[in-house]
């Protein structure tokens, strides 16, 4: 897997720490993190990551609202986004894909295959 930069937007520090460990263990990707939808949007504009991992349930801007704002922004609309969530029933998944998500990863995620799952959704 070639070096990529992934932005992970999640309000839970322990989840971001675990994801960083998993991704760096399995790939040579760089993980950039944000703790809120608004912070993530600002980072996405300036850093232009190769992909975004996005938590669904966050205070203020939730994942769907964050994705909508990313897609309306000319600087971020083409960045592929994967939802990472504990809320992944079939009806939720349909909403996520209809909103433009490239994939959905369940929490708790498999720490040994997180990077492979991301790569699979994005055909890297």
C-alpha positions as a Markdown table, in Angstrom:
| # | Residue | x | y | z |
|---|---|---|---|---|
| 1 | Unk | 0.0 | 0.0 | 0.0 |
| 2 | Unk | 1.4 | 3.4 | -1.0 |
| 3 | Unk | 1.7 | 6.3 | 1.5 |
| 4 | Unk | -1.7 | 8.0 | 2.0 |
| 5 | Unk | -3.0 | 10.6 | 4.3 |
| 6 | Unk | -6.2 | 9.7 | 6.1 |
| 7 | Unk | -8.2 | 12.2 | 8.2 |
| 8 | Unk | -10.1 | 10.6 | 11.0 |
| 9 | Unk | -12.9 | 12.7 | 12.5 |
| 10 | Unk | -14.2 | 11.3 | 15.8 |
| 11 | Unk | -14.9 | 12.8 | 19.2 |
| 12 | Unk | -13.5 | 9.8 | 21.1 |
| 13 | Unk | -9.8 | 10.1 | 21.8 |
| 14 | Unk | -9.3 | 6.4 | 22.6 |
| 15 | Unk | -10.9 | 5.3 | 19.2 |
| 16 | Unk | -8.6 | 7.7 | 17.4 |
| 17 | Unk | -5.5 | 6.4 | 19.3 |
| 18 | Unk | -6.5 | 2.8 | 18.5 |
| 19 | Unk | -7.1 | 3.6 | 14.8 |
| 20 | Unk | -3.7 | 5.4 | 14.6 |
| 21 | Unk | -2.0 | 2.3 | 16.0 |
| 22 | Unk | -3.8 | -0.1 | 13.7 |
| 23 | Unk | -3.3 | 1.9 | 10.5 |
| 24 | Unk | 0.4 | 2.7 | 11.2 |
| 25 | Unk | 1.0 | -1.0 | 12.1 |
| 26 | Unk | -0.6 | -2.3 | 8.9 |
| 27 | Unk | 0.4 | 0.4 | 6.4 |
| 28 | Unk | 2.7 | 3.4 | 5.8 |
| 29 | Unk | -0.3 | 5.8 | 5.8 |
| 30 | Unk | -0.3 | 9.0 | 8.0 |
| 31 | Unk | -3.4 | 9.5 | 10.2 |
| 32 | Unk | -4.5 | 13.0 | 10.8 |
| 33 | Unk | -7.2 | 13.5 | 13.5 |
| 34 | Unk | -10.0 | 15.9 | 14.3 |
| 35 | Unk | -12.3 | 15.9 | 17.3 |
| 36 | Unk | -15.4 | 17.4 | 15.7 |
| 37 | Unk | -17.1 | 17.9 | 12.4 |
| 38 | Unk | -16.2 | 21.6 | 12.2 |
| 39 | Unk | -12.6 | 20.9 | 13.0 |
| 40 | Unk | -12.5 | 18.1 | 10.5 |
| 41 | Unk | -13.9 | 20.3 | 7.7 |
| 42 | Unk | -11.3 | 22.9 | 8.4 |
| 43 | Unk | -8.5 | 20.3 | 8.4 |
| 44 | Unk | -9.8 | 18.7 | 5.2 |
| 45 | Unk | -9.7 | 22.1 | 3.4 |
| 46 | Unk | -6.1 | 22.8 | 4.4 |
| 47 | Unk | -4.5 | 19.3 | 4.4 |
| 48 | Unk | -6.4 | 17.8 | 1.4 |
| 49 | Unk | -6.2 | 14.2 | 2.8 |
| 50 | Unk | -6.5 | 11.2 | 0.4 |
| 51 | Unk | -9.6 | 10.0 | 2.4 |
| 52 | Unk | -11.7 | 10.7 | 5.4 |
| 53 | Unk | -12.9 | 8.3 | 8.1 |
| 54 | Unk | -15.9 | 9.9 | 9.7 |
| 55 | Unk | -17.8 | 8.9 | 12.9 |
| 56 | Unk | -21.5 | 9.1 | 12.7 |
| 57 | Unk | -22.5 | 10.1 | 16.2 |
| 58 | Unk | -20.8 | 13.3 | 17.3 |
| 59 | Unk | -22.1 | 16.4 | 19.2 |
| 60 | Unk | -22.8 | 19.5 | 17.2 |
| 61 | Unk | -22.3 | 18.3 | 13.6 |
| 62 | Unk | -22.9 | 14.6 | 13.3 |
| 63 | Unk | -21.3 | 12.5 | 10.6 |
| 64 | Unk | -24.1 | 13.0 | 8.0 |
| 65 | Unk | -24.1 | 16.8 | 8.5 |
| 66 | Unk | -20.3 | 16.9 | 8.3 |
| 67 | Unk | -20.3 | 14.8 | 5.1 |
| 68 | Unk | -23.0 | 17.2 | 3.6 |
| 69 | Unk | -20.8 | 20.2 | 4.3 |
| 70 | Unk | -17.7 | 18.5 | 2.9 |
| 71 | Unk | -19.6 | 17.7 | -0.3 |
| 72 | Unk | -20.8 | 21.3 | -0.7 |
| 73 | Unk | -17.3 | 22.6 | -0.4 |
| 74 | Unk | -15.4 | 22.8 | -3.7 |
| 75 | Unk | -12.1 | 22.1 | -1.8 |
| 76 | Unk | -13.3 | 18.9 | -0.2 |
| 77 | Unk | -16.1 | 17.5 | -2.2 |
| 78 | Unk | -14.0 | 14.9 | -4.1 |
| 79 | Unk | -12.3 | 13.5 | -0.9 |
| 80 | Unk | -13.7 | 10.0 | -0.5 |
| 81 | Unk | -15.4 | 9.4 | 2.9 |
| 82 | Unk | -15.9 | 6.2 | 4.9 |
| 83 | Unk | -18.2 | 6.2 | 7.9 |
| 84 | Unk | -17.0 | 4.4 | 11.0 |
| 85 | Unk | -19.8 | 3.7 | 13.4 |
| 86 | Unk | -21.5 | 1.6 | 16.0 |
| 87 | Unk | -24.8 | 2.5 | 14.3 |
| 88 | Unk | -24.8 | 0.3 | 11.2 |
| 89 | Unk | -28.2 | -1.3 | 10.7 |
| 90 | Unk | -29.2 | -1.9 | 7.1 |
| 91 | Unk | -31.4 | 1.2 | 7.0 |
| 92 | Unk | -28.5 | 3.3 | 8.3 |
| 93 | Unk | -26.1 | 1.9 | 5.8 |
| 94 | Unk | -28.5 | 2.8 | 2.9 |
| 95 | Unk | -28.7 | 6.4 | 4.2 |
| 96 | Unk | -24.9 | 6.6 | 4.5 |
| 97 | Unk | -24.3 | 5.3 | 0.9 |
| 98 | Unk | -27.1 | 7.5 | -0.4 |
| 99 | Unk | -25.4 | 10.5 | 1.2 |
| 100 | Unk | -22.2 | 9.7 | -0.7 |
| 101 | Unk | -20.1 | 7.5 | 1.6 |
| 102 | Unk | -17.7 | 5.1 | -0.1 |
| 103 | Unk | -18.0 | 2.5 | 2.7 |
| 104 | Unk | -19.1 | 1.8 | 6.3 |
| 105 | Unk | -16.9 | 0.2 | 8.9 |
| 106 | Unk | -18.5 | -1.1 | 12.1 |
| 107 | Unk | -17.3 | -0.2 | 15.6 |
| 108 | Unk | -15.7 | -1.9 | 17.2 |
| 109 | Unk | -13.5 | -2.4 | 14.2 |
| 110 | Unk | -11.1 | -5.2 | 13.6 |
| 111 | Unk | -7.7 | -3.8 | 14.6 |
| 112 | Unk | -5.8 | -6.2 | 12.4 |
| 113 | Unk | -7.7 | -5.3 | 9.2 |
| 114 | Unk | -8.7 | -1.7 | 9.5 |
| 115 | Unk | -6.2 | -0.4 | 6.8 |
| 116 | Unk | -7.2 | -3.3 | 4.5 |
| 117 | Unk | -10.9 | -2.5 | 4.9 |
| 118 | Unk | -10.2 | 1.2 | 4.0 |
| 119 | Unk | -8.1 | 0.2 | 1.0 |
| 120 | Unk | -10.8 | -2.2 | -0.2 |
| 121 | Unk | -13.5 | 0.5 | -0.1 |
| 122 | Unk | -11.3 | 2.9 | -2.0 |
| 123 | Unk | -9.7 | 0.4 | -4.4 |
| 124 | Unk | -6.1 | 1.4 | -3.3 |
